Amino acid sequence: MILVDGVETSKKEMEKINPKKMASINILKDQMAIKKHGVKGENGVIEITLKK
């Protein structure tokens, strides 16, 4: 699962983001991903926060 500013996004859309506009990237795996995002996070989660 990929989240950009808390909104689920496709890999294709994520790849269009200019890296200079990214403030942070968090990668969650295993139990941490499931704990925070439920069953949808079972394969891992990439959380991207953009600069304002």
Biopython code that builds the backbone (N, CA, C, O; Angstrom):
import numpy as np
from Bio.PDB.StructureBuilder import StructureBuilder

atoms = [
    (1, "MET", "N", (0.849, -1.160, 0.000)),
    (1, "MET", "CA", (0.000, 0.000, 0.000)),
    (1, "MET", "C", (0.900, 1.229, 0.000)),
    (1, "MET", "O", (1.933, 1.252, 0.669)),
    (2, "ILE", "N", (0.506, 2.235, -0.744)),
    (2, "ILE", "CA", (1.248, 3.490, -0.831)),
    (2, "ILE", "C", (0.306, 4.622, -0.426)),
    (2, "ILE", "O", (-0.798, 4.747, -0.956)),
    (3, "LEU", "N", (0.760, 5.443, 0.524)),
    (3, "LEU", "CA", (-0.028, 6.579, 0.979)),
    (3, "LEU", "C", (0.761, 7.859, 0.732)),
    (3, "LEU", "O", (1.928, 7.958, 1.111)),
    (4, "VAL", "N", (0.123, 8.836, 0.098)),
    (4, "VAL", "CA", (0.733, 10.154, -0.090)),
    (4, "VAL", "C", (-0.148, 11.145, 0.665)),
    (4, "VAL", "O", (-1.318, 11.337, 0.331)),
    (5, "ASP", "N", (0.428, 11.767, 1.680)),
    (5, "ASP", "CA", (-0.317, 12.672, 2.561)),
    (5, "ASP", "C", (-1.587, 12.010, 3.091)),
    (5, "ASP", "O", (-2.633, 12.651, 3.201)),
    (6, "GLY", "N", (-1.486, 10.725, 3.418)),
    (6, "GLY", "CA", (-2.596, 9.990, 4.017)),
    (6, "GLY", "C", (-3.618, 9.444, 3.048)),
    (6, "GLY", "O", (-4.597, 8.828, 3.469)),
    (7, "VAL", "N", (-3.413, 9.656, 1.753)),
    (7, "VAL", "CA", (-4.360, 9.195, 0.733)),
    (7, "VAL", "C", (-3.733, 8.038, -0.044)),
    (7, "VAL", "O", (-2.613, 8.148, -0.541)),
    (8, "GLU", "N", (-4.473, 6.919, -0.144)),
    (8, "GLU", "CA", (-3.956, 5.764, -0.880)),
    (8, "GLU", "C", (-3.742, 6.136, -2.345)),
    (8, "GLU", "O", (-4.599, 6.755, -2.977)),
    (9, "THR", "N", (-2.580, 5.746, -2.869)),
    (9, "THR", "CA", (-2.154, 6.141, -4.204)),
    (9, "THR", "C", (-1.579, 4.930, -4.933)),
    (9, "THR", "O", (-1.075, 4.005, -4.296)),
    (10, "SER", "N", (-1.650, 4.928, -6.239)),
    (10, "SER", "CA", (-1.074, 3.839, -7.030)),
    (10, "SER", "C", (0.432, 4.046, -7.182)),
    (10, "SER", "O", (0.944, 5.153, -7.011)),
    (11, "LYS", "N", (1.119, 2.971, -7.502)),
    (11, "LYS", "CA", (2.565, 3.055, -7.733)),
    (11, "LYS", "C", (2.857, 3.999, -8.898)),
    (11, "LYS", "O", (3.819, 4.765, -8.861)),
    (12, "LYS", "N", (2.025, 3.935, -9.920)),
    (12, "LYS", "CA", (2.209, 4.786, -11.101)),
    (12, "LYS", "C", (2.125, 6.271, -10.726)),
    (12, "LYS", "O", (2.922, 7.083, -11.197)),
    (13, "GLU", "N", (1.145, 6.616, -9.870)),
    (13, "GLU", "CA", (0.992, 8.006, -9.425)),
    (13, "GLU", "C", (2.154, 8.415, -8.529)),
    (13, "GLU", "O", (2.638, 9.544, -8.614)),
    (14, "MET", "N", (2.599, 7.507, -7.675)),
    (14, "MET", "CA", (3.724, 7.803, -6.788)),
    (14, "MET", "C", (4.977, 8.133, -7.592)),
    (14, "MET", "O", (5.726, 9.043, -7.237)),
    (15, "GLU", "N", (5.201, 7.397, -8.665)),
    (15, "GLU", "CA", (6.392, 7.603, -9.487)),
    (15, "GLU", "C", (6.399, 8.963, -10.181)),
    (15, "GLU", "O", (7.454, 9.416, -10.624)),
    (16, "LYS", "N", (5.250, 9.620, -10.282)),
    (16, "LYS", "CA", (5.162, 10.938, -10.911)),
    (16, "LYS", "C", (5.569, 12.069, -9.961)),
    (16, "LYS", "O", (5.769, 13.204, -10.396)),
    (17, "ILE", "N", (5.689, 11.762, -8.675)),
    (17, "ILE", "CA", (5.993, 12.800, -7.692)),
    (17, "ILE", "C", (7.454, 13.224, -7.810)),
    (17, "ILE", "O", (8.356, 12.387, -7.844)),
    (18, "ASN", "N", (7.670, 14.518, -7.871)),
    (18, "ASN", "CA", (9.014, 15.075, -7.897)),
    (18, "ASN", "C", (9.641, 14.855, -6.519)),
    (18, "ASN", "O", (9.085, 15.306, -5.518)),
    (19, "PRO", "N", (10.785, 14.171, -6.447)),
    (19, "PRO", "CA", (11.416, 13.900, -5.153)),
    (19, "PRO", "C", (11.711, 15.163, -4.342)),
    (19, "PRO", "O", (11.760, 15.108, -3.113)),
    (20, "LYS", "N", (11.904, 16.279, -5.004)),
    (20, "LYS", "CA", (12.177, 17.538, -4.300)),
    (20, "LYS", "C", (10.957, 18.027, -3.516)),
    (20, "LYS", "O", (11.088, 18.867, -2.626)),
    (21, "LYS", "N", (9.772, 17.506, -3.843)),
    (21, "LYS", "CA", (8.545, 17.902, -3.148)),
    (21, "LYS", "C", (8.238, 17.000, -1.954)),
    (21, "LYS", "O", (7.257, 17.227, -1.245)),
    (22, "MET", "N", (9.070, 15.976, -1.725)),
    (22, "MET", "CA", (8.848, 15.050, -0.622)),
    (22, "MET", "C", (9.514, 15.571, 0.645)),
    (22, "MET", "O", (10.689, 15.937, 0.634)),
    (23, "ALA", "N", (8.751, 15.600, 1.738)),
    (23, "ALA", "CA", (9.303, 15.998, 3.035)),
    (23, "ALA", "C", (9.846, 14.774, 3.764)),
    (23, "ALA", "O", (10.899, 14.839, 4.399)),
    (24, "SER", "N", (9.116, 13.643, 3.669)),
    (24, "SER", "CA", (9.574, 12.423, 4.336)),
    (24, "SER", "C", (8.965, 11.189, 3.692)),
    (24, "SER", "O", (7.927, 11.249, 3.033)),
    (25, "ILE", "N", (9.647, 10.065, 3.905)),
    (25, "ILE", "CA", (9.166, 8.760, 3.449)),
    (25, "ILE", "C", (9.352, 7.786, 4.614)),
    (25, "ILE", "O", (10.446, 7.673, 5.167)),
    (26, "ASN", "N", (8.288, 7.091, 4.977)),
    (26, "ASN", "CA", (8.347, 6.059, 6.014)),
    (26, "ASN", "C", (7.946, 4.733, 5.398)),
    (26, "ASN", "O", (6.981, 4.662, 4.637)),
    (27, "ILE", "N", (8.677, 3.693, 5.723)),
    (27, "ILE", "CA", (8.359, 2.356, 5.249)),
    (27, "ILE", "C", (8.016, 1.503, 6.460)),
    (27, "ILE", "O", (8.828, 1.340, 7.372)),
    (28, "LEU", "N", (6.811, 0.965, 6.456)),
    (28, "LEU", "CA", (6.354, 0.115, 7.554)),
    (28, "LEU", "C", (6.256, -1.316, 7.058)),
    (28, "LEU", "O", (5.766, -1.569, 5.957)),
    (29, "LYS", "N", (6.729, -2.261, 7.881)),
    (29, "LYS", "CA", (6.689, -3.674, 7.509)),
    (29, "LYS", "C", (6.058, -4.475, 8.631)),
    (29, "LYS", "O", (5.950, -4.018, 9.770)),
    (30, "ASP", "N", (5.656, -5.648, 8.288)),
    (30, "ASP", "CA", (5.197, -6.657, 9.238)),
    (30, "ASP", "C", (4.127, -6.123, 10.195)),
    (30, "ASP", "O", (3.171, -5.475, 9.768)),
    (31, "GLN", "N", (4.296, -6.398, 11.483)),
    (31, "GLN", "CA", (3.268, -6.069, 12.472)),
    (31, "GLN", "C", (3.030, -4.564, 12.604)),
    (31, "GLN", "O", (1.909, -4.138, 12.879)),
    (32, "MET", "N", (4.075, -3.758, 12.409)),
    (32, "MET", "CA", (3.911, -2.305, 12.516)),
    (32, "MET", "C", (2.954, -1.796, 11.444)),
    (32, "MET", "O", (2.112, -0.943, 11.727)),
    (33, "ALA", "N", (3.067, -2.302, 10.225)),
    (33, "ALA", "CA", (2.189, -1.892, 9.133)),
    (33, "ALA", "C", (0.752, -2.336, 9.409)),
    (33, "ALA", "O", (-0.191, -1.579, 9.175)),
    (34, "ILE", "N", (0.588, -3.561, 9.905)),
    (34, "ILE", "CA", (-0.752, -4.081, 10.190)),
    (34, "ILE", "C", (-1.369, -3.328, 11.366)),
    (34, "ILE", "O", (-2.560, -3.017, 11.352)),
    (35, "LYS", "N", (-0.559, -3.038, 12.382)),
    (35, "LYS", "CA", (-1.065, -2.315, 13.555)),
    (35, "LYS", "C", (-1.585, -0.928, 13.168)),
    (35, "LYS", "O", (-2.617, -0.486, 13.674)),
    (36, "LYS", "N", (-0.878, -0.251, 12.280)),
    (36, "LYS", "CA", (-1.253, 1.115, 11.909)),
    (36, "LYS", "C", (-2.328, 1.174, 10.821)),
    (36, "LYS", "O", (-3.164, 2.078, 10.830)),
    (37, "HIS", "N", (-2.314, 0.211, 9.876)),
    (37, "HIS", "CA", (-3.202, 0.300, 8.705)),
    (37, "HIS", "C", (-4.112, -0.910, 8.520)),
    (37, "HIS", "O", (-4.812, -1.004, 7.511)),
    (38, "GLY", "N", (-4.114, -1.822, 9.461)),
    (38, "GLY", "CA", (-4.993, -2.983, 9.372)),
    (38, "GLY", "C", (-4.554, -3.963, 8.300)),
    (38, "GLY", "O", (-3.393, -3.980, 7.892)),
    (39, "VAL", "N", (-5.489, -4.770, 7.855)),
    (39, "VAL", "CA", (-5.205, -5.839, 6.890)),
    (39, "VAL", "C", (-4.612, -5.292, 5.594)),
    (39, "VAL", "O", (-3.805, -5.969, 4.957)),
    (40, "LYS", "N", (-4.997, -4.079, 5.192)),
    (40, "LYS", "CA", (-4.461, -3.506, 3.948)),
    (40, "LYS", "C", (-2.950, -3.325, 4.010)),
    (40, "LYS", "O", (-2.288, -3.270, 2.973)),
    (41, "GLY", "N", (-2.401, -3.232, 5.219)),
    (41, "GLY", "CA", (-0.970, -3.030, 5.371)),
    (41, "GLY", "C", (-0.165, -4.304, 5.509)),
    (41, "GLY", "O", (1.037, -4.244, 5.769)),
    (42, "GLU", "N", (-0.800, -5.463, 5.341)),
    (42, "GLU", "CA", (-0.107, -6.730, 5.583)),
    (42, "GLU", "C", (1.093, -6.962, 4.673)),
    (42, "GLU", "O", (1.993, -7.718, 5.040)),
    (43, "ASN", "N", (1.136, -6.339, 3.502)),
    (43, "ASN", "CA", (2.281, -6.492, 2.597)),
    (43, "ASN", "C", (3.247, -5.318, 2.684)),
    (43, "ASN", "O", (4.141, -5.177, 1.850)),
    (44, "GLY", "N", (3.061, -4.479, 3.697)),
    (44, "GLY", "CA", (3.921, -3.311, 3.880)),
    (44, "GLY", "C", (3.237, -2.040, 3.404)),
    (44, "GLY", "O", (2.310, -2.067, 2.595)),
    (45, "VAL", "N", (3.729, -0.927, 3.936)),
    (45, "VAL", "CA", (3.152, 0.377, 3.609)),
    (45, "VAL", "C", (4.279, 1.376, 3.376)),
    (45, "VAL", "O", (5.254, 1.414, 4.126)),
    (46, "ILE", "N", (4.136, 2.171, 2.346)),
    (46, "ILE", "CA", (5.038, 3.294, 2.100)),
    (46, "ILE", "C", (4.219, 4.555, 2.368)),
    (46, "ILE", "O", (3.202, 4.797, 1.718)),
    (47, "GLU", "N", (4.670, 5.351, 3.328)),
    (47, "GLU", "CA", (3.987, 6.601, 3.676)),
    (47, "GLU", "C", (4.851, 7.764, 3.202)),
    (47, "GLU", "O", (5.989, 7.918, 3.645)),
    (48, "ILE", "N", (4.312, 8.581, 2.303)),
    (48, "ILE", "CA", (5.049, 9.733, 1.777)),
    (48, "ILE", "C", (4.333, 10.988, 2.241)),
    (48, "ILE", "O", (3.116, 11.115, 2.107)),
    (49, "THR", "N", (5.114, 11.918, 2.790)),
    (49, "THR", "CA", (4.570, 13.210, 3.184)),
    (49, "THR", "C", (5.217, 14.266, 2.277)),
    (49, "THR", "O", (6.440, 14.333, 2.151)),
    (50, "LEU", "N", (4.371, 15.081, 1.655)),
    (50, "LEU", "CA", (4.877, 16.124, 0.766)),
    (50, "LEU", "C", (5.097, 17.425, 1.518)),
    (50, "LEU", "O", (4.451, 17.684, 2.533)),
    (51, "LYS", "N", (6.010, 18.238, 1.015)),
    (51, "LYS", "CA", (6.246, 19.562, 1.579)),
    (51, "LYS", "C", (5.020, 20.417, 1.318)),
    (51, "LYS", "O", (4.351, 20.267, 0.295)),
    (52, "LYS", "N", (4.734, 21.299, 2.234)),
    (52, "LYS", "CA", (3.564, 22.194, 2.078)),
    (52, "LYS", "C", (3.910, 23.390, 1.238)),
    (52, "LYS", "O", (3.058, 24.246, 1.001)),
]
sb = StructureBuilder()
sb.init_structure("model")
sb.init_model(0)
sb.init_chain("A")
sb.init_seg("    ")
for serial, (resi, resn, name, xyz) in enumerate(atoms, 1):
    if name == "N":
        sb.init_residue(resn, " ", resi, " ")
    sb.init_atom(name, np.array(xyz, "f"), 0.0, 1.0, " ", f" {name:<3s}", serial, name[0])
structure = sb.get_structure()
